[in-house]
Amino acid sequence: MLARPSEAGLDFGLAVTPSGCLPRGANLPAAMPADPDRGLSGTGLIGLGIYLAGVVVVPLIAGLLLDRLTHTSPLFLLLGLLVGVSGAGAGLWAQMKRYM
């Protein structure tokens, strides 16, 4: 078993023994503390991405459907795109405003 990183040829961190356990006396924090100054977490970024995709795609599809019903080819598509991009920008601004 490896007791020290230097014995394993490592210059940093802790060495892990072949059994997969940490050396005797090694402590690891249970979880990283939340730091609100760092910005969005991974799950926050995933949620923001899903929100942005939905805000752009839903009005775009609605515009396509309205164009088919009314036979006005790019009118509602462009209007849906404008609504979607505006909504995405407003949502992104509201989410990022607390970090500025």
Secondary structure, DSSP 8 states (H G I E B T S, - for coil): ---SGGGGT-SSS----TTS---TT----SS----GGG---HHHHHHHHHHHHHHHHHHHHHHHHHHHHHT-TTHHHHHHHHHHHHHHHHHHHHHHGGG-
